[in-house]
């Protein structure tokens, strides 16, 4: 299983270690494979190994003489295996062109006295993997381009086949292997290749018997790209590259490589200077460019003026991005961003959330130049105006019956709040789980939905366990869709149902190799070619901008759409909050999307366990249709057996296993 999907893999550089066979030549640990043209080479291996990228093959041994040593038919060239050592019972035999032959005459091969392999080759032959291969012959021509012995030294190839993935020994001799494969992992005269490499440049100098110098890889096997780390190259998948701290996939003239980010970036995207997070140290704050998710890493002195330091998120953000207006400078204190200075002609607006020339109607500035609402008025939710204060006891209620009495019932909420069926006021109907906003009133979703955008069975945003969401329009997912039966393998064009989201199975690989799942669905749609740039074997290996590939399965999903840990990756960091270790999810952590819980843009960052639990507790309390109270940042996770409709919300926020049977997080 590759991280971007499921693939059968080839046996590269594993299975046989000739150094353990009675002192035989160390170079025999790797053989070669050339599939014609520039397909590269494979190291020698035992059949059935599954390390590497390519699908496992079962090549046939070209030596049918019966004289090849057991397990020594391991030099793979093209679609065949060739012998590297002949059996001790075959006296006087050694490999010639990979097939055991009588060399007792010594005209072609100088045989090792005690073993069945060559140590030196005569004119018109060169030494490779224990055998002598003829110039211009088969299969020697795939390794060496010479057609005659033109090096001036008998038994030495003067022109190794770079297009087939070989480079020349820096100290050629008839007793040495002339050509070394770019994917060779054994120490060949102080030289070696790179696992999975198909094209390379030789090092400038050889190492020694203990520390060989590796070639510089310039191309890798299919589905892998070259990674350069401090001048050392390796072959990795794109996903392995993006998961490695300080590296990103760089595209130049349609060629992709794994390149290092700027020294201050922890992660980056698109270019080395486009950081998405910063390393700890003096420049540990990410200062984003405009509305981009990338920026540069700065220290505190580089985050001034209309920017503020967010210690929790480790960002340098603009005052305006936090909902303030026209601040000259601002700061974040106790989770709230406020203006700290205004232009000389201005004063602080309500709650210091803005700088204004005049205070809003029904307010006035105090001696500290901060606008304050007059008696009988209170700030609206965004502190832009003063509205008439309500004498209703229900929080955020504007009008009510039985005002101030025990049986008081709210009939209308203040601007920015929504009335629940139980007469409470919440700032988002999403918090209830299974409700949507109709004007300023929360109404229940269709019974088939776990959450929705409006009334109707085709307006679902999430589904109960066992049901899968099928969007009405793949090009406009904001409209929602219907909850249908979850994925079943080998039905509906799906080969594998490898994604489990909110307790429901979704397709992770399509039957049609040219298709790929979009939002877990393989049904034909016109958006298919618009979301996936590279599709292979029924799965997407690269999504277009604005979409992301799940961490362990290959569908593309909108960056801010899915609500489980596997759907919430770096590309949607601005939409996600990471709950601390111990609350469940992948690797002991769980990610959830705040837009599913509140329609306001979330403030993101690494939350402590106490902060995360407090946040989760606060949101679940509001969903339980009781008076909403501010949750302590240290509030423990609590459970309740009430509110069965909130199961979908519970799945989105904290793991069900955190509570006892029959209970739900609150």
N, C-alpha and C positions, 0 to 999 in steps of 0.2 A: 504494500500500500504506500504510494507516494502521498505526500501531504496535499497535493493538488488533485488526488484521485487514486484510482486503483489501476495498477499496471503490472503486467508480468515483467520480470526483470532478468537481465542477462548475467552470466557468470563472468565477472570482470576481476581478474587478479586474485582469485581465491581458489582453494582446493588442493594445490600441490606446492609444497615448499621443498625444492631440491637441496637446500642446504642441510636438510635432515636426512638425506640419503647417502650416508657413508662418505661425506665430504665432497660430493659432486659439485660442479660449478654453480656458484650462487646465481648467476644469470638465468638459470633454468627455471626460476620461480615464475616467470611470466612468458607466455607465448604471444602470438600476434594473430590478428584477424583483419583481412582487407576484403571488403565486400564489393570491390570494383569501384573505380573512381575515388572520390575523396570521402570515403565513409569511415576512415580511421581503422584502428587496430584494437584487438582485444587481447588481454593477457591470457596466458594458459590457465586452464581451470579444470576442475573435476566437473563432469556433466551433472546438471541438477542444481548447481549453486544458484542462488537468486540475489546476488549482490549487484547493484548497478541499475541502469536505466532500461536496457533493451529487453525485449521479450525473450524468454529462455528458448534456446534452440537446441536441437539434438543433432549436431553435425556428425557425419560418418568419418571413421578413421580411414585415411587413404592407404595406410599400410595394412595390406591383407596377407602378408607373408607369414604371420604368426610368430615372427621373430622379435617384435617390439616388446620391451619390458612392460609388465603389467602396470597400468596407470601412467605410462610414459607417452601415450599417444595424446599429447596435450598442447601441441603447438598449433593453434587455430589460425589458418590462413584462408580467407574466403569462407566457403561453406564446408570446408573439410578440416580434419585434424591430422597433424603430421607427427611422426615419432621424433623424440628427442634423445632416446637411449634404447639400444637394443638389448635383448635378454643375454644374460651371462651364458646361457646354454647355446646361444648362437655364436660360437667361437669365431672371431675374426670379422664379425659384422658390426656396422655402425650406420647411422642414418645418412643417406645420400638423397638430396631433394626430399627429405622427410620420410623416406622409406628405407627399411633396413636392407643393406646390401653387403656383399663380401668385399671388404677393403683390405684383405690380407696382403695384397700386392703393394699397397702403399702409394699407388699412382695418384689417388684423389685425396685421401684422408689419412692423417696421422692419428691413429686410434689410441685412446688412453689405455695403458697396459692392463689395467684391472677392471675397466668398465667399458660398456658398449657405446661410447660416444667419441666424437672427433675433438682433437685439441688443436689441429692445424689443417688448413686446406691447401691443395696444390693449385697450380695455374688454372685459370678459367673457373675457379670455384671460390666461394667466400664462406666464412664460418658464421653460423647462426644457430643458436639454441641447440648446441651439441651435434649439429649436423653440417655437412657441406652442401651448399646450394649453387647450382650452375648459373653463371651469368646468362641472362636472356632466356633461361629455361622456366619451366613451371614447377613450383610456384615462386622460384627465386626472383623473377622479374617484378613481382609486386613489392619486393623489399629493396632491390637494387636496380637502378636504371642502366647500369653498364651492360653492354652486350658482349663485350670481350674483356679480358683482363687488362684494363687500361691504366691502372693506378701506378704502374711501374714496380709494384711489389706484388709478387705472386700471392694469391689467396686473400687479397684486400679489395673491397668494393670502394671505388672512388666517388660514386654519386648515389647516395641513398635517396629513396623515393619520398621526398617531402610531401608530395600530394597524397600519398597513401599513409602518411603519419609516421615517418621515420626521420631521425637525424643521425649524423655521422659521429662515430667515436672520435674524440679529440686526439687520441694517440693511436692511430690505426696500425695494425700489425697482423700478420697471418695467424698469429696465436690468439688474437682477440676478436670479439664480435664486432664486425664492421659497422653495422647499423643498429640503432637502438630505437625502439618504438616510443612514440610520444606518451603512451599510457603505461610504459614499463615502470614497475614499482620496485624491482630488485636493483641492487647496486651492481652496475656494469662498469667496471674500471673507474669507479668514482663518479659515475653518472647515473641518472634515472629520469623517468618521465613523470607524468601526472595522471592519476587515476581518472579514466573517462575522457582523456584528451585525444583529439583526432588530428590536430595540427599544432606545431610548436617550433620554437627556436632554441638551439642548443645553448647551454650556459657558456659564459666566456672562459671558464676554466673548470677543470674537474676537481672533485673533492678527494676524499681518501677512502680507504676500505671501511671506515666506521661511519663517515658522514659524507654521503654522495651529494653532488650538486644537481638540483632538479632543472629540467628544461623550463622555458617560459611558454606556457600554453597560450595559443592564440585562437583555438576553436575546440569545442567539446562535442560529446555525443548528443544525439537528438534530445530535446527537452532540457538541456543544461546550458549554462552560460559560464563564461570565464570570470572568475572572481580574483581580483588582485588585492593583496593585503601586504603592505610593506615589501613590494616587489616579489612576493611569493604568490604564484597562481594556483588555482584549484578549480574544479568543475562543480557547480552547484545548481540546484533548481532555482527558478525565480522566487519561489516561496522561501526556500532556505536563505536566499539573499536578503529578502525583506525582513525575515525574522532575526537575522544577525544584527546585533547592535552596531550602529555606525556605518551601515551599508545600504545601498539602494540600487534598483535596476535602472541603468543608464541606457538610453537609446540614441544611437548616432548612425545616421545613414542606414536605418532599418536593421542595424546590428545591435544586439543587446549585450551588455556586460554588467557584472556586479562590481560597482565602484564604491570607494570610500566616501562617506559624507565629510563635510567640514569638520575639523578637529573638535569643534565645540558642540557639534550635533550628536545627540544620542540616536536619533532617527531622522531621516530626511526623505524627500520624495521629489522626483523629477530632475533635480540638480543637486550637486554637492552642497551648495549654499542655501538650499531651500529646506531648512530644518523643520521638523514636525514636533520634536521634543529636544531638550538640551541635557547635556551631561551635568552632573553635580559639580559645583566648583564656583569660580568667580563669575562666570558667564552662564548662569543656570536658568535664565528667564527667557522664554520664547516670546519674541516681539513679532507678531504677525504682520504681514503686508496686506493692507486694505482688508477685504473680506476673505482672503485666502486662508487655508488651513496651514500654510507654511510661512516661515519667517526667518529671522536671524536670532542668534543667542546673544543676549546682552547682560551686563551687570546692572546693579541698581542705578549707577550714574547714567546709564544709557536708557533709563526708563523714567523720563521726567515729562513735564509739560502736561499735555492732554492724555498721558498714559499713566497707569498705576501698576504697582507690583501686586500680584496675587500669589502670596506665599504658598497657599494650598495647591493651586494648579500649576505653580512655577511658570507663570506667564507674565508678560508685560502687555497689558490690554489697554485699549482706548477707553476713555471715560464714557463715550457715547455707547460703546458696546454693552455697558452695564446698565443702560437705561437712563443715564443722566443727560442733561441738555445744557450745552453751552458752558460747561465748566472750563475755567482757565487751568486749574489743576484739581486733582481728585485723589482719593485714597480709599482703601477697603479696610473696614474695621468691623469685627464681629460678623463677617459675612455680608455686610452692606456697603455698597459704594456710594460715597457722597462727595460733593464738591468741597474743596478746601480753600479755593480762592476764585474770585470773579474779576472781570475787568472793572476799572475804577468807576465806570458809570453804572454798574450793575450791583444788585444785591442778591443774596441767596434766596432761592425759591423755597417752597414748602418742603420741609424735611431735608433741606440742602441737596435736593435731587436735581436742582437746576440753578442757573444764573439768569436773572430776569431784570428788565428795566423797571417794571412795575409789578407789585404784588398782585396775585389773582383777586378777582372780585370776592368780597366778604373775607378779606385777610389784610393784614398790615405788618410792616416790619418793626421788630423790636430794636432795642439798643444795640444788639449784636448784628443788625442788618440781615436778619433771617425772617422771612415771611412766616406768619403764624395765622391760622384761621381764627376768625372772631368767635365769640361765644355762640353756641348753638349751631356751629358748623364744624365739619371735619374734613380732612383731606380725602380726595377720591383715591382709588387704588394706585394710580401712577403719580400721585402728588402734583397734578397739574392744575387742580381746581379745588375749591372748597364747596362742599355740598351740605345741605341741611342735615344736621345730626338727628338721628333717630333715638327715641326713648325706648325702643324695643330692646329687650334683654338679649334676644338671639343675636349672636355675633354677625355683623355685616348685613343685618336686616334693615330695610328702609321703612316698610309699613307692616303692621301686624294687627291681629285682633286679640282682645284680652291683654292689651298692652301692659306690660309690667307684672301681670298676674301669673300664677303658677301654670295655668293652662294656655299661656300665650302661644299664638300660632302665627308664624311669619307668612305674609301673603305676597311680598315682593322684596327682592334683595337690592342692595346698593349696586350702583354701576360697577360692572366688572365681576359680579358674583351671580351665581345661578341657584335657583330655588329647587331643593330636593323634594321628593314625595313626602318626606317627614317634616317639612317646614324648616330645614336648615339651609344655610347659604355656604356654598363652596365656590372656590375660584376656578374650578374645572370639573365638569361632569364626568370626565374620564376617571377621576378619583373614586367614583362609586363602583366602577367595574360593571359594565353592562348598561350604561346610560349614555345618552348624547344630549347636546345642548340644542334646544328649540327656542330661539329667542333667549330669554333669561331664565328658562325653566329646564330642569333635567328630566328627560323622559326615557323610559326603558327601551332598550334595543329589542329587535325581534328575538324571540326565544331561541333561535338557532345560533345567534351570535354571542360571543363572549364580550366583544366591544364593537362599536359601530360609529359611523359618521352621521347616520340619520335613520329614520324608520324604514323598515323593509328588509327582507331576507337577503337582498343583494347589496346591502350597505355595510356588511361586516368588515371590521378591521382585524379581528382575531377570532379564533374559534375554540370551542371546548375541546378537551383531550379526545383524540380519536377522530376528529374532523379536521380537514385541511382547508386553508383559505385559497379560493380560486378567484382572482381579480376579474371584475367585469371588463376592464380594459387594461392591458399590460402597459399601454402608453400613458395612462393616467391612473395610477394606483391610489391617488388620494380619494377617489370615489368609493373605494372599498370593493368588496366582492361577496361571494356566497361561500358558506361552509358546506363542503362536500365530504364524501367518504375519504379517509386518509389513503395514502399511496399503497398500492399493492404491486409487488414485483411482477413483471412480465404482463402487465395490463396497462392500457392507455399509453403505449409507447415507452413505458419506463422499464428499464432493465433492473435497477437497484434502488431500493428505498432506504438509502443510508443516512438520511437526515431526520433527526427527531427534534421537533420544535414545539414547545409548549405541550408536550405529551402526544403529539401527532407526527406521523411519518410523512416525509416529503421525498420526492424523487431526487436522487443524487447522480444518476447516470441513465442516459436514454438508450433505447434499443438501436435507434438510427445513429450510426457513428458520426454523422455530419451534424447532428443536432446537439443541443446542450440544454440542461434545465434552466428555465427562467422562473425565479420564485418557486422552485420545486415542481414545475409543470413542464411536461414535454409536448403538450398539445401544440399543433402547428399555429403559429401566429406571425404577423408581419414584423414584429419587433425582434425576432430571433437574431437577425444579422446585425441589429443595432446595439446589442448589449454585450456580445462576446466577440473579441478580436481573434482568439485562437481557440478552436474547438477540436478535440481529438477523442476518439473512442467513446463518443456519446457524452463527454463532459467538457466543461469550459476550463481552459488552463490560464486564460487571461481575460479579465473583464474590462470593458471600456470605462473611461472616467465617469465618476458619479455612481458606479456600482462597485461592489466588492465581492470577492470570492471567500466563501466560508473557510475557516482555519483548517478544517479536516475533511471537507467534502466540496465538490466542485461547482455547485450552482452559483450563478451571479444573483445578488440581491441588492436592493437599494441601500445605500449607506446608512440611512436613518430609519429603516423600515422594520426590521425584525427585532424581536424583543428578547432573545435568549443570548447566552454567553457566546455561543459559536458565531452568532451573526454580528457581533459588536466588536469590530476590529479598529485598527489605527485610523482607517479612512473615515470613520464616523466618530472620532474621538470627541468632536464638539457636540455630539448628540448623546453621549453615553456617560454614565458614572460607574466607576468600578467599586463594588463593595469589597470590603477587606477580607483577607483570608479568614476562613472559619465560617463564612456564611454560605458556602457551597459553590457550585459552578465548576468550570474547568480549572484544574490546578488549585482547588480550594478557593476560587474566586468566582463571582457571578457578576455579569454585566447586565444592566437593564437600561431601557431607553426612557428618558424622562418625557419625551413628547407623548408617549402613551399614557402618562399619568397627568400631565399638565400641558396645556397648549402654549405655555410660555417657553421661550428658548432657555434651555438649562444652563446652569453654570457647572462646568465640568472640571474634573481633577481627580487626584488620588485621595480618596476619603479614608480616614482612620476607621477602625472597626466601630468605635463609639459613635462617630459622626454618621457612618452608614446605617447603623442600627437605629439611631435616632431618626434619621430621615425616613427610613422604611416604616418605623413605628408611626411617625406623624402622618404619612400618606395613608396607611391602613386605617388609622383612627378616623380620618376624615371619611373614609369609605364605609365605615360601620354605621353611618347615619345617626351619629350622636354628636353632641356639641364638640366642635373642633377646638382643641387647645394646643398651644405651642408645645412641641415635643422637646424635652431636654436633649441636649447633644449627648448626654450620657445615658439616655433612656434605654433600658434593656429591651430586647425583643420579647414581645408578649404574644400570647396566643388566645384565641377564643373559638368557641364552637358555633358562634353566631354567623350570620351573613353568608349563606351558601352561594349566593350569586357572585361573590368576590373571588371565587376559585381562580378565575383567569388572571385577576390582578395579583393574587398570591403567587402564581407561577411566574409572573413577570418580575417580581421584586425579590422575594426570598425563597429558598427551596422549601418545598412542602415537607421535606424530612426534618426541618428544624422544629416542627411541632409534633405533638403526640397524635395518635390516630383519632380522627374525628374532629381535630382542631385545625384552625387556619391562622396564619400570621395576622396580626392586627396593627 
